[in-house]
Amino acid sequence: MTLRILKKYYLFILMVVLTLAATTTALAATDTIAPTLSSISPANGAKDIAITTNSIIVTFSENIQQSTAYNNIGIGGVTIGTKSINGSTLTIPISGLQNYKTYYITIPSASVKDMAGNNYVSGGYTFNFTTVAATPTTPATPTITSVGTATSSTLTINWNSVQGATGYYVYSSTSAAGTYNYFGSTASPTTSIQNINLLPLTTYYYKVVAYNTAGQSGQSNYASGTTTGVADTAAPTMSSITPSNGAKDIAITTNSIIVTFSENIQQSTAYNNIGIGGVTIGTKSINGSTLTIPISGLQNYKTYYITIPSASVKDMAGNNYVSGGYTFNFTTVAETPAAKTLSTIGINCSSASANPNVIIQPPLIVTANYTNGTTAAVTSATTFSSTNSNIAYVTGRSLYSGNTEGTATITATYTESGVTKTTSFNVVVQAAAKTLLTIGINYSSASANPNVTIQPPLIVTANYTNGTTAVVTSATTFSSTNRNIAYVTGNSLHSGNTEGTATITAKYTESGVTRTTSFNVVVQVAPAPVTVGNIMINNGDATTTNPVVTVTISSTGASQMKVSTDASFAGKDWEAYTTSKGITLTSDIGTKSVFVKFKNAQGIESDVYSDTIAVVNMQVAEYLDVPKSHWAYNYIMDMTRRGILAGTGNNRFSPEDAVTREQFAKILTLSLNLPHTNRPAASPFIDVDISSGLYEYIVAAKEYLTGYKNGDVYSFRPTNNAVREDMIVAIVLAKNLGNEAPIWSVLDSYADVNQISANFVKYMSIAVKYGIVEGNAGYLMPQGTLTRAEACALIYKSSLVVSTTEEKVVGHN
C-alpha cells in the first residue's frame, strides 16, 4: 500500500530513486578482475643483494586485503616477521640472509584478494634474488693423504678438501729438504692430480697449497712416492724439423723453426749454442718433445743453416741429444720482380763552380728512380739543356764552362715508356785570381852514362793558388852544382864527362814571384855485362798445391828482366828488374818450370836461369758453412783446390756473401790464367787507382769486363756488387764465344728476360746454350747480386766449354 501511495503522490521522487539504485547495482556488478602483481623488490633475478635487507616489498595493481592462503606466503631459508598490507602494497619483513645464496619467494594464489573479493592468481610462479658474495678469507692449509698409483713415469697425489678454497697448487722436489717447484694445479672440489713425464725408479716429494681470492694457505706436509720401471739410458733422437732439411722456396714470412724429438726434452748445457746464421732469433721454448725457435728477418733467395749441437737438449732422464755435428739448411723463395714506373731522376751534381773554359769533373751521371724502389744509371734517351751555353753547357756527358762569367742552369731530361722526368742544377763560372805557388819538373832524379843527352827534355810546370797549373816555356833558368857532371842547354839535360852527382835547379819568375825546384843527376860508367843470375820458386819448395807461386830473383848489374813459364819467352817483353814476382802456373798436375834472363843498361843480355816445382793435388779442409749437401759444394771445393777462391777465415767460405766487381776480375783472371803482372802507370778506368791491390787483375781482364762510358771517360765501379749479367758477359767473351750465333729461343722459358740489358741479351743466350748459366725456378736474375757460391758455379761450368787456349775444330781434324 505504501508503494502505491508513493507511486501516486511521489511518482517523480520514486523514479529518481529507482534510477540511482539501478545505476549503483550496475556499477557494483562490473569488478570481476583479479589483482595482478606489478613489482617486487628486490626484483626477480636480482644479484648481489645485501644480507642486511630486512623486507620484501610486493606491489599489486590495486588495493588488496588478506585472503585464505595469506599465511602460505613464504621465503625459504629466512625468518619472516609479521606481514602487513597498506593499500596495494604487501610488506614481508625478513632477517637472517646469508652471503652468496639464492632465495625463492612464493606468493601463492588466493594469498591476497582485491576489495571486491577477487583472489590473486599466481599461476605457480616463484620469484628469486641472490645475495652478495662474502668477503673471502685465506683458506686453511691442506694435508696430503697419499702419493700412489705409481707407474714408470707417473705418480698420483691426493689431499683433503679445504673449505673456502678456490683451488690448489701442487709442488714437487727430488729431495725432502730440496727446492719445491710448481708443476700443476686443480680447481675445487678436485683434490688429486697426476704428475707425468717422471723418471723411472725415482723418488719424488710433494707439497700442496690451497688458494682463493684472499690469498694462499701455507704449504702442506710433504709426502713422497717412487716410480716403477727400468732406468732410461737412451739419448733422444731428432724426429723432424720444419722447414725440412734442404727445403726450397720457403716464404720469408716464416717466423719459427720447429724441431721434434723422439721423446720429451729439456734444456741442456749447449742450449744457448743453438743457432741460425743471418737471422734474428727470439726466445727458444720447449713443450714436451717439441723445440720452437722463433726467427725473423729472412731475406729472399738465401740459404740459412741451422745448428743444433750435441748437449743442446736432453731427455727427462738427463740423456743428452748427440747431433754428430750435423747442420740443417733451407732456402727462401726468390723475390718476384716488381713492376716499375719511372718516378724521378737524379744527377751526380747539385751545383758546380769553375774557371772559364774548363772541363768540370766528374762526368755527369743520370740515375732513374722507379716506383718499385729500384734505381738504374741511364745512358740513353737523356738530353741536357743550358739556360746560357756561353756560361756552361754539356757535350755527351761532359760538363764544360764557357768563356763568359755568370750562372747558368743545366737541366737533364730523361724519358722512359712515355714518362718524362727532369732535374736541374746551377753552374757558376768565375775567373779566380791566381798567384804562383810552386813549380814542378818532370824529373825527381836521373842517372846516365857520361856524355849523353838524357831523355825526355825538361818540362817545368807552374802551380797557382787558385788550383790551376800551366806548363811554362819562358822566364825559366837552369843551374847545375857541377857542369862537368850534368848541365842543361835550352830544355835538354846532358851528362858531362865526369862521374859523380850534380844537382840541377830550375828557377821560374812570374809577376814578381820566384820559385825553384831541384833534382839530382848521377853520372856513372855502365856496369859490366851481367854474368851471374839466379831464380828460386816458393823459397825452394819442391811441391805446391797452388798454381800461383812467388819467384825470388837475383842478379848482378841487371836493369831489366824477362820472366816466363816458356823457355823461349814467347810474347814476353822486357820489364824493370825486381827481386820478387808472382807467377801463375798451369793448374794441371805435374812438374813446372819458370825461366828468367837479364839485361843491363848497355843492353847486354845474360844466360837463361830456371827453377822447377811440382804442382800436386791440394787437400783442402771442409768448410763448416758448406756441407756436402750444399748445391755449390763441388764447385766451391774445386775453386779452392785450384787456388782461385779461398775461405773467409775460421773454416768458413761465406757462400752467400756478395762478390764485388774488382773481386770477380781477380777470379776471372786466375781461372783463365791471364797474365797479370802488368801495372801500367795510367789506369784504364778513372775510378781504379793504380795503388789498388787488385789493379793488375782488373787490367788483365779489362777486355772482357763491362764498364761505364761517359763521353771519352770510362769508369769501372770496382767496389759495387757484381751482378750476374755483367759476369756472364765477361765469361762468354773470355771463352771466345762472343761471335757465336745466338739462339734466341733458349731464353723463352725464363720469366725475367726483359730485365737483361739490351746489349747483353745475345751473350746471355750463348751462356744458356752452353750451360754456363741455368737460372733458378724459371728466372735468370740478370740484375741479381753475384754470390761467392754463384761465382764458383759460373767459373766451373765455363771451364767445361772450349778454352781460350784451345782451337774449336770440327770432328777430330
C-alpha positions in Angstrom: 0.0 0.0 0.0 2.9 2.3 0.7 4.3 1.8 -2.7 1.0 2.7 -4.2 0.9 5.9 -2.2 4.4 6.8 -3.2 3.6 6.0 -6.8 0.5 8.1 -6.7 1.8 11.1 -4.8 5.5 11.0 -5.1 6.0 9.5 -8.5 8.8 11.7 -9.6 10.9 11.1 -6.4 10.4 7.3 -6.8 11.6 7.4 -10.4 14.7 9.2 -9.4 15.5 6.8 -6.5 14.9 3.8 -8.7 17.2 5.2 -11.4 20.0 5.8 -8.9 19.6 2.4 -7.4 19.8 0.7 -10.8 22.9 2.7 -11.6 24.5 1.6 -8.3 23.7 -2.0 -8.8 25.1 -2.0 -12.3 28.4 -0.4 -11.2 28.9 -2.9 -8.3 28.4 -5.9 -10.5 31.3 -4.9 -13.0 34.5 -5.7 -10.8 35.3 -9.4 -11.6 39.1 -8.9 -12.5 41.7 -10.4 -10.1 44.6 -8.2 -8.9 48.0 -8.7 -10.6 51.5 -8.3 -9.3 53.1 -5.0 -10.5 56.5 -5.2 -9.0 58.6 -6.9 -6.3 61.7 -5.5 -4.5 64.3 -7.0 -4.7 63.4 -7.5 -8.3 63.0 -11.0 -9.7 66.5 -12.5 -10.5 68.4 -9.6 -8.8 72.1 -10.3 -7.8 74.4 -9.0 -5.1 71.6 -8.2 -2.7 72.9 -7.0 0.7 72.4 -9.5 3.5 71.2 -6.6 5.7 68.0 -6.4 3.5 65.1 -6.7 6.0 61.9 -6.8 3.9 60.4 -7.9 0.6 58.0 -5.2 -0.9 55.3 -6.6 -3.3 53.1 -4.1 -5.2 49.8 -5.1 -6.8 47.7 -3.5 -9.5 45.0 -2.4 -7.0 44.3 -2.2 -3.3 44.4 -5.7 -1.6 43.4 -7.5 1.6 44.3 -10.9 3.1 42.8 -14.0 1.6 42.6 -17.6 2.5 46.2 -18.5 1.6 47.7 -15.4 3.2 49.7 -17.5 5.7 51.2 -19.6 2.9 53.3 -16.7 1.7 56.9 -17.9 2.2 60.7 -17.3 1.6 62.8 -20.4 2.1 65.8 -20.2 4.4 64.9 -17.0 6.3 62.9 -15.9 9.2 59.7 -14.0 8.2 58.1 -11.4 10.6 54.5 -10.2 10.7 53.3 -9.3 7.1 51.3 -6.2 6.6 49.2 -4.7 3.8 48.9 -1.0 3.0 46.7 -0.2 0.0 48.2 -2.0 -2.9 51.5 -2.9 -1.1 52.3 -6.1 0.7 55.3 -5.9 3.1 57.1 -9.1 4.2 59.7 -8.5 7.0 62.8 -10.8 6.7 66.0 -11.5 8.6 69.0 -13.9 8.6 70.1 -13.6 4.9 73.4 -15.3 4.2 76.1 -14.4 1.7 76.1 -15.6 -1.9 72.8 -17.5 -1.6 69.7 -17.5 -3.8 66.3 -17.1 -2.1 63.0 -18.1 -3.6 59.7 -16.1 -2.8 56.4 -17.9 -3.0 53.2 -15.7 -3.2 50.5 -18.4 -3.9 47.1 -18.0 -5.5 44.4 -16.7 -3.0 47.1 -15.3 -0.7 45.6 -11.8 -1.2 42.5 -10.5 -3.0 41.2 -7.1 -4.1 38.5 -5.1 -2.3 35.8 -6.8 -4.5 37.0 -10.2 -3.3 38.8 -11.3 -6.5 41.7 -13.5 -5.5 45.2 -13.0 -6.8 46.1 -15.9 -9.1 49.9 -16.7 -9.2 49.9 -19.5 -11.8 52.5 -21.2 -9.5 55.2 -18.6 -10.3 58.1 -18.2 -7.9 60.4 -15.1 -7.6 64.1 -15.2 -6.6 67.1 -13.0 -5.7 70.7 -13.7 -4.8 72.7 -12.1 -2.0 76.2 -10.7 -2.4 79.2 -13.0 -2.0 81.0 -12.9 1.3 84.5 -11.3 1.5 86.7 -14.4 1.4 89.4 -15.3 4.0 92.6 -17.2 3.4 91.9 -20.9 3.2 93.4 -23.4 5.8 96.5 -25.5 5.0 95.6 -28.8 3.3 97.1 -32.2 4.2 98.4 -34.7 1.6 96.7 -38.0 2.3 98.7 -40.2 -0.1 101.1 -40.5 -3.1 100.5 -43.6 -5.1 99.2 -45.3 -8.2 102.8 -45.4 -9.4 103.9 -46.3 -12.9 107.4 -45.9 -14.5 106.6 -42.2 -15.4 103.6 -41.1 -13.2 102.5 -40.6 -9.6 99.1 -39.6 -8.2 98.9 -37.1 -5.3 95.8 -36.9 -3.1 94.9 -34.4 -0.3 92.0 -33.3 1.9 89.4 -30.7 0.8 89.7 -27.2 2.4 86.6 -25.1 2.9 86.6 -21.8 1.0 89.4 -22.9 -1.3 89.0 -21.9 -5.0 91.7 -24.4 -6.0 95.1 -26.0 -5.1 98.7 -25.5 -6.3 101.0 -28.6 -6.3 104.8 -28.5 -6.0 107.4 -31.3 -6.4 111.0 -31.9 -5.5 113.5 -34.7 -5.8 114.5 -34.4 -2.1 112.6 -33.8 1.0 114.6 -30.7 2.0 115.2 -29.5 -1.6 113.6 -26.8 -3.6 109.9 -27.5 -4.4 108.9 -26.4 -7.9 105.3 -25.8 -9.1 104.1 -28.4 -11.6 100.3 -28.2 -11.7 97.0 -27.1 -10.1 93.4 -28.2 -9.7 90.2 -26.3 -9.1 87.9 -27.1 -6.2 86.5 -29.6 -5.5 89.2 -31.7 -7.2 91.7 -32.9 -4.6 94.1 -35.1 -6.6 96.5 -34.7 -9.6 98.7 -36.9 -11.6 102.4 -36.0 -12.1 103.6 -37.2 -15.6 106.8 -37.5 -17.6 108.7 -38.7 -14.5 111.9 -40.8 -14.5 111.6 -44.5 -13.6 112.8 -45.8 -10.2 112.9 -42.2 -8.8 111.5 -40.9 -5.5 109.6 -37.6 -5.7 108.4 -35.3 -2.9 105.2 -33.2 -2.9 103.6 -30.3 -1.1 100.1 -28.7 -1.7 98.9 -25.1 -1.2 95.2 -24.0 -1.1 94.2 -20.7 -2.6 91.3 -18.3 -3.1 90.9 -14.6 -3.9 92.0 -13.8 -0.4 95.4 -15.4 -0.8 97.2 -18.7 -0.3 97.5 -21.1 2.6 100.7 -22.3 4.0 102.5 -25.3 2.4 101.1 -28.7 3.4 103.2 -31.5 4.9 105.4 -33.2 2.3 104.7 -36.7 1.1 106.7 -38.9 -1.2 106.3 -41.6 -3.8 108.6 -43.7 -6.0 108.0 -44.6 -9.7 108.4 -48.1 -11.0 110.2 -49.4 -14.2 113.7 -49.5 -15.7 116.1 -46.6 -15.8 116.2 -44.6 -19.2 119.7 -44.6 -20.7 118.8 -43.9 -24.4 119.6 -40.5 -25.8 116.8 -38.6 -27.6 116.9 -38.5 -31.4 115.6 -35.9 -33.8 112.3 -37.0 -35.5 111.7 -34.0 -37.8 112.5 -30.3 -38.5 110.2 -27.7 -40.1 111.2 -26.3 -42.6 112.7 -29.7 -43.6 116.4 -30.1 -44.3 117.2 -28.9 -47.8 113.7 -27.3 -48.4 113.4 -24.7 -51.2 111.2 -21.7 -51.8 110.5 -21.1 -48.1 108.4 -17.9 -47.5 110.4 -15.1 -45.9 107.4 -14.6 -43.6 108.3 -17.9 -41.8 108.6 -17.0 -38.2 109.8 -20.2 -36.4 111.8 -23.4 -36.8 110.0 -26.4 -35.2 112.2 -29.3 -34.2 110.6 -32.5 -32.9 112.4 -35.2 -30.9 111.7 -38.8 -30.2 110.7 -38.1 -26.5 110.1 -35.2 -24.1 113.1 -33.0 -23.7 114.5 -30.2 -21.6 117.4 -27.6 -21.8 121.0 -28.9 -21.6 124.4 -27.2 -21.3 124.7 -26.2 -25.0 121.1 -24.9 -25.3 122.3 -21.3 -25.9 124.5 -22.5 -28.8 121.6 -23.4 -31.0 121.9 -21.0 -33.9 120.7 -20.0 -37.3 123.1 -17.7 -39.3 121.9 -14.4 -40.7 118.6 -14.1 -38.8 117.3 -12.7 -35.6 116.4 -15.5 -33.1 113.8 -14.9 -30.4 113.4 -16.8 -27.1 113.5 -20.5 -27.7 110.9 -22.7 -26.0 110.3 -26.4 -25.2 106.9 -28.1 -25.0 107.1 -31.8 -24.4 109.1 -33.2 -27.3 109.0 -30.0 -29.4 111.6 -27.3 -29.6 110.4 -24.0 -31.1 113.0 -21.4 -32.4 111.4 -18.1 -33.2 113.1 -16.3 -36.2 112.7 -13.0 -38.1 114.4 -11.1 -40.9 114.5 -13.8 -43.6 115.6 -12.5 -47.0 114.7 -13.7 -50.5 116.6 -16.4 -52.3 119.1 -17.1 -49.4 120.2 -20.4 -47.8 120.1 -20.5 -44.0 122.0 -23.0 -41.9 120.5 -24.4 -38.6 122.9 -25.7 -36.0 121.5 -27.9 -33.1 124.7 -29.0 -31.3 125.2 -32.0 -29.1 124.1 -31.5 -25.5 121.8 -28.6 -26.5 118.8 -30.6 -25.2 118.4 -33.8 -23.1 115.6 -36.1 -22.2 113.8 -36.2 -18.9 116.3 -38.8 -17.7 119.2 -36.5 -18.4 120.5 -38.3 -21.6 122.0 -35.6 -23.9 121.0 -35.3 -27.6 124.0 -36.2 -29.8 124.0 -34.3 -33.1 127.1 -35.8 -34.8 127.9 -32.2 -35.9 125.1 -32.3 -38.5 123.8 -28.9 -39.8 120.4 -28.4 -41.4 119.5 -25.8 -44.1 116.7 -24.4 -46.1 116.5 -21.8 -48.9 114.0 -19.0 -49.1 111.9 -18.2 -52.2 113.3 -15.9 -54.9 111.9 -12.4 -54.9 109.3 -11.8 -57.5 110.4 -8.8 -59.6 108.0 -5.8 -59.0 106.6 -3.8 -61.9 108.3 -0.4 -62.1 107.5 3.0 -63.5 109.8 6.0 -63.7 109.3 8.1 -60.6 112.1 10.7 -60.5 115.6 11.2 -61.9 118.7 12.4 -60.1 122.1 13.6 -61.2 125.5 13.4 -59.6 125.9 17.2 -59.3 123.9 19.5 -57.1 125.9 22.6 -58.1 129.2 23.4 -59.6 131.7 26.3 -59.9 134.7 26.7 -62.2 137.0 29.0 -64.1 136.1 29.8 -67.7 136.9 27.3 -70.5 137.5 24.1 -68.5 136.0 20.6 -68.3 134.2 20.3 -65.0 134.7 16.8 -63.4 133.3 14.3 -62.9 131.3 13.4 -66.0 127.5 13.7 -65.5 125.7 10.5 -64.5 121.9 10.5 -64.5 120.1 8.0 -62.2 116.5 6.8 -62.8 114.4 6.1 -59.7 111.4 3.8 -60.1 108.2 3.2 -58.2 109.3 -0.3 -57.1 112.2 1.2 -55.2 115.0 0.3 -57.7 117.4 2.7 -59.4 119.5 2.5 -62.5 122.1 4.7 -64.2 120.7 5.7 -67.6 122.9 6.5 -70.7 120.4 6.8 -73.5 117.2 8.9 -74.0 118.7 11.6 -71.9 119.2 15.2 -73.1 120.8 18.2 -71.5 120.0 21.9 -71.9 121.5 25.1 -70.6 119.9 28.5 -69.8 123.1 30.1 -71.2 125.6 28.0 -73.2 128.1 30.8 -73.1 128.4 30.2 -69.4 128.1 26.4 -69.2 127.0 23.6 -71.5 127.1 19.8 -71.8 128.6 17.7 -74.6 127.9 14.0 -74.3 128.2 13.5 -70.6 130.9 16.1 -70.1 130.2 19.4 -68.4 132.1 22.5 -69.7 132.4 26.1 -68.5 132.1 28.7 -71.3 134.1 31.9 -71.9 131.5 34.1 -70.0 131.3 34.6 -66.3 127.9 34.2 -64.6 125.3 31.5 -63.6 123.6 29.0 -65.9 121.1 26.3 -65.1 121.7 22.8 -66.6 118.6 20.7 -67.0 118.7 16.9 -67.6 115.6 15.4 -69.3 115.0 11.6 -69.4 112.1 9.7 -71.0 111.2 6.1 -70.4 108.0 4.3 -71.5 106.3 7.6 -72.2 107.2 9.1 -68.8 109.5 12.1 -68.8 111.3 13.5 -65.8 113.7 16.4 -65.3 116.3 17.5 -62.8 118.4 20.7 -62.7 121.5 22.3 -61.0 123.3 25.6 -61.3 126.8 26.2 -62.6 128.7 29.4 -61.5 131.6 30.4 -63.8 134.0 33.0 -62.4 137.7 33.6 -63.2 139.7 33.2 -60.0 142.7 35.3 -59.1 145.9 33.3 -59.2 149.4 33.7 -57.7 152.4 31.5 -58.4 152.6 28.9 -55.6 155.2 26.3 -56.5 156.8 24.9 -59.6 157.4 21.3 -60.5 159.6 19.5 -63.0 159.2 16.1 -64.8 162.3 14.6 -63.1 162.7 13.5 -59.5 166.2 12.1 -60.2 168.2 10.9 -63.2 171.1 8.6 -63.9 173.2 8.2 -67.1 176.5 7.3 -68.7 178.9 10.2 -69.3 178.5 12.4 -72.4 174.9 11.6 -73.3 171.7 13.6 -73.7 169.2 12.4 -71.1 165.6 11.9 -72.2 163.0 13.3 -72.1 163.5 17.0 -72.3 162.9 19.1 -69.2 159.3 20.4 -68.7 158.6 23.0 -65.9 155.0 23.3 -64.6 153.7 26.3 -62.6 151.2 25.6 -59.8 148.9 28.6 -58.8 146.9 29.4 -55.7 143.6 29.0 -57.5 144.3 25.4 -58.1 145.3 25.7 -61.8 148.5 24.6 -63.4 150.4 25.6 -66.6 153.5 24.5 -68.5 156.0 27.4 -68.6 158.4 27.9 -71.5 159.8 31.3 -70.8 161.3 33.1 -67.8 162.8 29.8 -66.7 166.6 29.3 -66.0 168.5 26.2 -65.0 171.7 25.8 -63.0 174.0 22.9 -62.0 176.2 22.4 -59.0 178.8 20.8 -61.3 178.5 21.3 -65.0 181.3 18.7 -65.6 178.8 16.1 -64.2 175.5 17.4 -65.6 174.1 20.6 -67.2 171.1 22.0 -69.1 171.1 23.6 -72.6 167.7 25.0 -73.5 165.5 22.4 -72.0 167.8 19.5 -72.8 169.5 17.6 -69.9 173.1 16.4 -70.6 175.6 14.3 -68.7 179.2 15.6 -68.6 182.5 13.7 -68.9 182.9 13.3 -65.1 181.3 10.7 -62.9 179.5 11.9 -59.8 176.3 13.6 -58.6 175.2 17.1 -59.6 172.0 19.0 -58.5 170.0 20.7 -61.3 167.9 23.6 -60.1 165.1 25.2 -62.2 164.0 28.8 -61.4 160.9 30.5 -62.6 159.6 34.1 -62.0 156.1 35.4 -62.7 154.6 38.7 -61.5 157.5 39.3 -59.2 157.2 35.8 -57.5 160.1 33.4 -57.9 160.0 29.7 -57.2 162.6 26.9 -57.6 162.8 23.1 -57.7 165.7 20.7 -57.9 166.7 17.1 -58.6 169.9 15.1 -58.6 171.7 13.6 -61.6 174.0 10.6 -61.1 176.6 10.1 -63.9 178.3 6.7 -63.8 180.0 4.5 -66.3 177.7 1.5 -67.1 178.4 -1.7 -65.1 180.0 -4.7 -66.6 177.7 -7.1 -68.5 175.5 -9.4 -66.5 177.4 -12.6 -65.7 175.5 -14.1 -62.7 171.8 -14.6 -62.0 169.5 -16.9 -60.0 165.8 -17.8 -59.6 164.0 -19.7 -56.9 160.3 -20.7 -56.7 158.5 -20.5 -53.4 161.7 -20.2 -51.4 163.0 -23.6 -52.8 159.9 -25.7 -52.0 159.7 -28.9 -54.0 155.9 -29.0 -54.3 152.9 -26.7 -54.3 149.1 -27.2 -54.3 148.6 -23.6 -55.5 149.4 -22.8 -59.1 150.1 -19.2 -58.1 153.7 -19.1 -56.9 156.3 -16.5 -55.9 159.7 -16.4 -57.6 162.7 -14.8 -55.9 165.2 -13.3 -58.4 168.7 -12.1 -58.0 171.3 -10.7 -60.5 174.5 -8.6 -60.7 174.1 -5.4 -62.7 170.7 -6.1 -64.2 168.3 -3.3 -65.0 165.7 -5.3 -66.9 164.5 -8.9 -67.0 162.1 -11.3 -68.6 160.2 -14.0 -66.6 158.2 -16.8 -68.2 157.0 -20.3 -67.9 158.1 -20.7 -71.5 161.9 -21.2 -72.2 161.5 -19.2 -75.4 160.0 -16.2 -73.6 157.4 -16.0 -76.4 155.2 -12.9 -76.1 157.2 -11.6 -73.2 158.5 -8.0 -73.1 161.4 -6.7 -71.0 160.3 -5.3 -67.7 162.1 -3.5 -64.8 164.3 -5.7 -62.7 162.8 -6.7 -59.4 163.7 -9.3 -56.8 160.3 -10.9 -56.3 157.4 -11.6 -58.7 154.1 -13.6 -58.7 153.7 -16.2 -61.4 150.6 -18.3 -62.2 151.5 -21.8 -63.4 149.1 -24.0 -65.4 146.8 -25.7 -62.9 147.2 -29.3 -64.1 149.3 -31.7 -62.0 153.0 -32.1 -62.8 156.4 -30.5 -62.7 156.5 -26.9 -63.8 159.5 -24.6 -64.7 159.9 -20.8 -64.5 162.7 -19.1 -66.6 164.4 -15.8 -66.3 167.1 -13.8 -68.2 168.5 -10.3 -67.5 169.7 -7.3 -69.4 172.0 -4.4 -68.2 171.9 -0.7 -69.0 174.1 -1.4 -72.0 171.6 -3.8 -73.5 173.8 -6.9 -72.8 171.7 -10.0 -72.0 172.5 -12.8 -69.6 172.1 -16.5 -69.8 168.8 -18.1 -69.0 168.2 -19.3 -65.5 165.4 -21.6 -64.3 163.9 -23.4 -61.3 161.2 -26.2 -61.1 158.4 -27.1 -58.7 155.8 -29.9 -58.8 152.1 -28.9 -58.7 150.2 -31.6 -56.7 146.6 -32.1 -55.7 145.5 -29.7 -53.0 144.0 -31.4 -50.0 141.6 -28.8 -48.6 139.7 -28.9 -45.4 135.9 -28.9 -45.5 134.1 -25.6 -44.8 131.7 -25.5 -41.8 129.2 -23.5 -43.8 129.4 -25.6 -47.0 128.1 -29.1 -46.2 128.2 -31.8 -48.9 124.5 -31.2 -49.4 125.1 -27.6 -50.5 124.1 -27.1 -54.1 127.5 -25.5 -54.9 129.7 -27.8 -52.8 131.6 -29.4 -55.8 132.1 -26.0 -57.5 133.4 -24.4 -54.2 135.8 -27.2 -53.4 137.2 -27.2 -57.0 137.8 -23.4 -56.9 139.5 -23.8 -53.5 141.8 -26.6 -54.7 142.7 -24.6 -57.8 143.6 -21.6 -55.6 141.1 -19.3 -57.4 139.0 -18.6 -54.3 139.9 -19.2 -50.6 137.9 -19.3 -47.4 137.0 -16.2 -45.4 138.5 -17.5 -42.1 137.5 -19.8 -39.2 137.0 -22.7 -41.6 134.2 -20.8 -43.4 133.7 -19.9 -47.0 130.7 -17.5 -46.7 129.0 -18.8 -49.9 126.2 -16.2 -49.7 128.5 -13.2 -49.4 128.3 -10.8 -52.4 131.3 -10.6 -54.9 132.4 -7.1 -55.9 133.3 -6.2 -59.5 137.0 -6.0 -58.7 137.0 -9.3 -56.8 135.4 -11.0 -59.9 138.1 -9.5 -62.1 140.7 -11.4 -60.0 138.6 -14.6 -60.0 138.3 -14.4 -63.8 142.0 -13.7 -64.3 143.2 -16.6 -62.1 140.6 -19.1 -63.6 141.8 -18.3 -67.2 145.5 -18.0 -66.3 145.6 -14.5 -67.8 148.9 -12.7 -67.4 148.5 -10.2 -64.6 151.9 -8.7 -63.8 151.4 -5.5 -65.8 150.6 -2.4 -63.7 150.6 0.5 -66.2 151.1 3.9 -64.8 147.9 5.2 -66.4 144.7 3.4 -65.2 142.2 2.5 -67.9 139.4 3.5 -65.6 139.0 6.8 -63.8 137.8 5.1 -60.6 140.5 2.4 -60.4 143.6 3.6 -58.5 146.9 2.2 -59.6 147.8 1.5 -55.9 144.8 -0.9 -55.6 145.8 -4.4 -54.6 143.6 -5.8 -57.4 144.7 -3.3 -60.1 146.7 -5.8 -62.1 143.8 -8.3 -62.2 141.4 -5.5 -63.5 144.0 -4.6 -66.2 144.4 -8.2 -67.1 140.7 -8.9 -67.6 139.6 -5.4 -68.8 139.0 -6.7 -72.4 136.2 -8.9 -71.0 134.7 -6.8 -68.3 131.8 -4.4 -68.6 132.4 -0.7 -67.8 130.6 2.6 -67.9 131.4 5.1 -70.7 130.8 8.8 -70.1 131.9 10.7 -73.2 135.5 9.7 -73.6 135.9 8.6 -70.0 135.5 5.1 -68.6 134.7 4.0 -65.1 134.6 0.5 -63.6 132.9 1.0 -60.2 135.2 -1.7 -58.6 133.6 -1.8 -55.2 130.0 -2.2 -56.5 128.5 -5.6 -56.1 128.9 -7.7 -59.3 125.6 -8.5 -61.0 125.0 -11.8 -62.8 124.7 -10.4 -66.4 128.0 -8.5 -66.2 129.9 -11.6 -65.1 128.2 -13.9 -67.7 129.1 -11.4 -70.5 132.8 -11.5 -69.2 132.9 -15.3 -69.3 131.4 -15.5 -72.7 133.9 -13.0 -74.1 136.8 -14.6 -72.3 135.9 -18.0 -73.8 135.9 -16.6 -77.3 132.2 -17.3 -77.7 131.2 -13.7 -78.4 130.9 -14.3 -82.1 128.7 -17.4 -81.7 125.3 -17.1 -83.4 122.7 -16.7 -80.6 119.7 -19.0 -80.3 117.1 -16.6 -79.0 114.6 -19.4 -78.3 116.7 -20.7 -75.3 115.5 -17.6 -73.4 111.8 -18.2 -73.9 111.4 -20.3 -70.8 112.7 -17.5 -68.5 110.2 -15.0 -67.0 112.7 -12.2 -66.4 114.3 -11.9 -69.9 113.1 -8.3 -70.1 115.5 -7.5 -67.3 118.6 -8.3 -69.3 120.3 -5.2 -70.6 119.7 -4.8 -74.3 123.4 -5.0 -75.2 123.8 -8.3 -73.3 120.8 -10.4 -74.5 123.0 -12.1 -77.1 125.6 -13.1 -74.6 123.0 -14.4 -72.1 121.6 -16.6 -74.8 125.0 -18.0 -75.6 125.7 -18.7 -71.9 122.4 -20.6 -71.6 123.1 -22.5 -74.8 126.5 -23.7 -73.4 125.1 -24.4 -69.9 127.3 -21.7 -68.3 124.1 -20.4 -66.6 120.8 -22.3 -65.9 118.8 -19.9 -63.8 116.5 -20.9 -60.9 112.8 -21.7 -61.0 112.3 -20.0 -64.4 114.4 -16.9 -63.5 117.8 -15.9 -64.8 118.0 -13.0 -62.3 120.4 -10.9 -64.6 120.4 -8.0 -62.2 120.8 -10.2 -59.1 123.9 -9.7 -56.9 126.5 -12.4 -57.6 127.4 -14.5 -54.6 130.6 -16.3 -53.9 128.9 -19.7 -54.5 127.4 -18.5 -57.8 130.8 -17.2 -58.9 132.3 -20.7 -58.3 129.5 -22.3 -60.3 129.9 -19.9 -63.2 133.6 -20.4 -63.4 133.4 -24.2 -63.0 130.7 -24.5 -65.7 132.6 -22.2 -68.1 135.7 -24.4 -67.7 133.7 -27.2 -69.4 133.3 -25.0 -72.5 136.0 -24.5 -75.2 139.0 -22.8 -73.6 140.6 -19.6 -74.9 143.8 -21.5 -75.5 142.1 -24.3 -77.5 141.1 -24.3 -81.1 137.5 -25.1 -81.9 137.5 -27.7 -84.6 135.1 -30.0 -86.5 135.4 -33.7 -85.8 139.0 -34.7 -85.0 140.8 -32.6 -87.6 
